[in-house]
Amino acid sequence: MKINQLILISAIVMLFASCSEISNVQHITSPDNSIELEFMLSEAGRVAYIVNYKEQKVIDTSYLGFSFIDAMPLDHNFKILKTNQVTVDYTWELPWGEQVEVRNHYNELMVNLQETDAPNRLMNITFRVFDDGIGFRYDFPLQQNLSELKIAEENTEFNLTNDYTAYWIPGDWDIYEHLYNTTKLSKINAISKRNHPNLNSTYIPVNAVNTPVTMKADNGLYLSFHEAALIDYSGMTLGVDTLNLKLKSVLVGSDNTEYKVKRELPFTSPWRTIQIADRAGDLIESKMILNLNEPNKIGDVSWFKPMK
């Protein structure tokens, strides 16, 4: 009897230990199960995610966070307060375009986070996983002792698993009128595009690319990195770590201010998007970024007549 009780107690202890361990790891898949996103906290409380496509890892452990002006970085010592998963599936009508009806179908994971150390700031991250990619964004809710943030940099990572062929233009803070380059990710050199002879103004502060940037793997898989719902926030370029095959957000700044973004709470960031496709044409046909953008807020637009 005592042996059975000991076994039972041991099993309960193992169960609680297991639950404690997996509470910092969350899984969510696309509606067709082709894409799996794994969210996790490291031992240091750092926020990270992994993306698999058809059981192939396409984004390895990538960390998320922020650095600020006049405040400590918000990138470690997190704990999970709550998580929530929902499935959304509905159809809406485009006022004009190539098709009338657009389906918006995704599985969503929201993670509510808090610092374990003072000042115990709150931050939420929402992931939406579609059949053709993922989007995620940060949310800063109303909270005590924090009313405004001056963001020095958003430290969003995309840790790639292959030396993809990349189609890119440099992360120029002034213009988009560069010719596209085709190189391996490890060979991207945006700095060499400074002072382009055919452009009046360029400012390329670091080795970064503008979005959308599209990449192709040797097995024919396509990835495209961009953003959606860019409202009251700085545009994002992607700094390139050619040695470690990693992209990291570099927000567009200004010579007039130290910070990249200044916002009062509450606010949400733009969506960071990764489109995943077996064919290049699937990227064009995707409605994921359209679905992540804000709905029409101007009402009836029947008076508008698109023309060439």
Protein Blocks (a to p, Z undefined) as FASTA:
>chain_A
ZZmmmmmmmmmmmmmmmmmmmmmpccdddfklmaccdddddfkopacddddeehiafbdc
dddddddehiacdfehiacfbdcddddddddddfbdjbfbdcddddddddddddfbdehi
acdddddddfkbccddddddddehiabdcdfbdcdddddfbdcddddddddfkbmcbccd
dddfklgcfklmgoifkbfbdcdfbacdddddddddfkopacddddehiehiacdddddd
fknopacddddddfkbmbfbdcddddddddddddddfbfklmmmpcklmmmpccdfkbpa
klpccdZZ
